[in-house]
């Protein structure tokens, strides 16, 4: 009889795909996923081997809003709902990838004394994983520096889907210019999109550009040496085609790029609309020689051009730095923990 595991996490693709990377190797488990009504639900529709259960969720807003006053009541209701569902499913273990979606699942799981493994992708713990850390058995981390700060944390690296390593180069352009891939994360990034839209003539003089702009941000643009995609299910093929990458610095994307040895220019999300985790990630990658970065407040098109030129000129040096740490065994390490902790 197969063991049973519950996966949880959501809000962005960065919380979902690492969990699916782990799920790929759980061949001896019946797999269930507890998530909200957002992106995780859409993504999981493509995985018929995983049973999806929609749960009520609530998100803390960083800006002041009276909605935050209702969070304790909504969270209590969600925990109660998850507890009933977990009793029914009776899983052997829970694997949480963080995000606000995972909090009620983990809190309910702890009340039921279920083994819980969580994972933090960023250099510092997000609010959800700070709550989860007190209730899980092990917190896996992408960065070594994160694991050194708490005895419950174990450094594993970032779980990456197998398909990412099997991209096929797309022959989209008929010239010898280097190809720049522009990524704004699963929801797109208006800041990066506007830079590309407003500077296409200048940029395409030197580069072929593949621009993944987000489903809500596409524009009808016909331009030489420019290809736009709202979203890419076959992101591995675009990775394979790119020489260098311009991106935000969410941990999921930048660690996939690290594993594929793709030099990157990172423009992290500003502290004005985040807790600063992307800035920390970008600084860490810059210090290790994997990337260059520009903070939003210091951004200029001229500076971007110089840094992109530097990435191309010194491409082999960046690749050499990344080769030393590109091998990623995170999935196997986490699967071993799951097998050992499953009740």
N, C-alpha and C positions, 0 to 999 in steps of 0.2 A: 504494500500500500504506500503510495507516494506521500512524502511529507508536504506540508502546506505552508506557504509564505505569503505575507501581506506586504506589498510595496506601497509607499506613499511619498508624496512630494508634488509640488506644483506651483503654478503662478507664472512661470516662464519655462521655455524648453530646456533651459539650463538646469532645472530641477528634475526634469523628466528623463532626458536621454541618458544621463549616467545611471539612473535606476534601471533603464532598459538594457544598458550594457551589462549590468550584473545579471538581469533576467535571462539574457542569452545563454548564460552558462549554467543556469539552474535547471538542468535537464531532469533532475530527480524530484522536482517539486511541482506541486499544483500551485499556480501563481494567481493571486488576486491583487488588484490595485485599487486603493481607496483615494479618491481625488474629488476635486470640485467640479464646477460646470465650465471651467475655463479651458486654456490651451491643452492641459493634460488630457482632458476628455476627448478632444479632437485627435490628438496624437495616438491615443490608445485604441481608437477605432481601427487602426491599421494592424493591430496585433491580436488576432482571434484566439491565440493560445493563452491570452491573459484576460481574466474576467474582471470587468470594470464595475466599481460600485461608486455611485455619486453620493457624496456626503455634504451636509451643510457646512459652510466655511465662513470665516470672518477675517478681515484684514485690518491691521492697524495702519492708519494713515499718519504719515510723518508730520504733515501740516495740521494745524488745529482744526478740528471739526467735531461737532456734537455727536457725530456717528460713533466716535471712539468711546463715548460714554456707554454705548450699548454693547461693547465688546464682551465684557464679563458675562452678560446674560446669554449672548449668542454662543460664546465659547462653551458655557456650561451645557447648553442644549446640544451643541455639536458633540461634546464629549459623551453625553448620555446616549446619543444616537450611535456613535462609534462603538461604545461599550456593548450595546445590544447586538450590533452587527458582528463584532469580533467574537462574542460568545457564540453566535450562530456559526460563523466560519471556523472557529476553533483552530487558528493557525499555530504552527510550531514556533514561528519567529516573525518579527516585523523588521523590515529594512526601510529606514526613512532617509529621503534625500533632502529634507529640509524645506523651507518655505512655510508660509502661514497655513497652507493646506495640511501639513503634517502634524501640527501641534495637537489638535484634538485626538488624532489617531494614536499618537505616542502616549498622551496622558491617559487615554482609555486603556491602552495596552499595559501601562504600568500598573493601573488599578487591578488588572487581571493577572498580574505577575508573569506577563509574557516576556521572553528574551527580546531585546531591542538593540539593533545596530543602526547607527546613524552615520551620515557623511557630510562633512563641510568642505565645500569647494574653494571658498575664498580664504585669503590669508588670515582674516579675523572672523570670528563667529558672528553670524547674523542674529537678529533678535529671536527668531524661531529656534535656532540651534542653541542659543543660550538657555532657553527654557527646556529644550529637549535634553541638553547635556546632563541635567540633574536627574533625568529619568531613564536614560538609556544605559546599557551595559558597556558599550564601546562607542566612541566617536572617532570615526576614521577621518583623516585629513588629507587634502591634496598637497599642502605645503608642510615641509619638515618643521618650519618655525612655529606653525600652529600647534603641532603635536607636543612641542617642548614645553608648552605653557600649562598643561593639565595632565595629570596622571591617567585620566580616563581616555585620553586621546592617543591614537596610534596612527603613524604616518603610513599611508598606503599609496598615495598618488591619486590621480583623477581617473575614475572608470570611463573608458572610451569604447564606443561601439565598434565592433569588428569591421563593419562596412567602411568606416572612415579610412581604414588602411588599404582599401581596394578601389580607390577612385581611378577613373579612366580619363586621360587628358582629352579635353574637348577642343577641336580645331575650329575655333570661332572666328579667327582673324587670319588675314593673308598678308602678313608682314613679319618683320623680325623684331618688332618692338617688345619689350618686356610687358608682361601682363600683371596688372594691379587688380586684386580682388578687394572690393569694399563691402564690409559687413557691419550691420548695425544691430546685431543680435536678432532673436526670434521675432521681436516686435518692431524692428527697424529703429533708426536713430535719426530724428529730424536734423540734428546738428550736422551730422556727417552727410546726410542726403542733400542738404542745402549747399554745402561746400562743393559737392560733386556737380549738382545741377547748375550752379553759378559759375563754375570754372572748367567746364568740359573742353572748351577750345584749347585752353592752356595745357590741361592735363593730357589730352589725347595727342598733343604734339610729341610727347615722349613715351606715352603708355597706351596699351590696350587696356580698357577698363571693363571689368565685370562688376556690376553694381547690384547687390541684393539689398533692396531698399525697405522691405516690410510690406505686408499685404495692404495696409491702409495708405501707403505713401507713394505708390507708383504714379509716374507721369508718362504721357505719350511723347516720347522723344526719339527722333531718328537722327543718329549722329555717327559719323565714321569712327570705327575703332571703339565703339561703346555698345555694351549689351546690358540690358536691365532685366532683373527678375524680382518679382514681389517676394517670392519665397522659394527655397530650393530643397525639395525632398532629397535630391541627389547631391547634397552639399559636398560629398566626397569627390565628385567629378570636378567641381569648381576649385576645390582645394588642389587637386592634381594639376589643374591648368595654370594656377597662379604662380608667379615668380615671387611676388611679395604681397603683403596684405595690409590694408588700412582698416582698423577695427576699433570698437569699444574694447574693454578689457574684462568682460565677464569671464570667470575662470574656465567654464566649459569650453568656450571657443579657443581661448589662448592656449589651453593645454592640448587641445586637438592640433593646433598649429605647431606647437612645440614638438609633439610626437611625430609630425610630418616634416619637421625641420623647415618651416616656412618663416623667413624673416618678416617682422611685423612692425608697423608704426601704430602705436596705441594712443587713442584719445579717450581717456576714461570719462565716465559719467561724472559730472560736477557734484561737489558736496552740497550744492544748493538743492539738488533733488535726489540725494542718496545719502547713505551713511559713510561714504568715502571708501567703500570696499574695492571699487574698481581702481581707484587711485593707488591704493596699497598694492593691488595685484600688478599694476603696470610698473610701479617703482621696483618691485621685486624682480620682474622679468628684465627690466633695464639694467639693474645691478648685476644680474647673472649673465648679461651679454646676449640675451635672446631677442631683444627688441629695443626700439627707441620710443619715446613718448612725448606728447605735448598735452598739457592740461588745458581745458577749455578756456580758462581765463587768460591764458598766455598764447592762445592760438592765433596764427596768421597763415595765410595761404603761402606766403613767401617762405616761412619757416617749414611748412609742410613739404614744399617742393624740395628744399635742401635736404631734409631728412629722408625723403623717398629716394632721392639721388644717391645719398650715402648708403642706404640699404642695398641698392642695386650694385653700387661700386664695391661694397664690402660684403657681398652676399655670401661668399665662401667662408668668411670669418665667422659670420653669424651661424651658418650651418654647422661649422666645426664646434662651436660652443654648445649648440643644441644636441649634437650627436652624443655628447657625454651623458646626457640625462634623458634622451628621447625615449628610451625603452620603457614601456609602461606595463607593469604587471599588477596594476591596482585591482582589476576585476578578479583575477585568480586569488589574490590575497583576501579580498572581501568574501568571495565564495567559500574559501576555506574557513573563515570565521563563522559564516552562516551555518555551514555543516557542523562545526564544532559546538555552536551555541544552541542550535535548534533542539527544543525539548524532546 
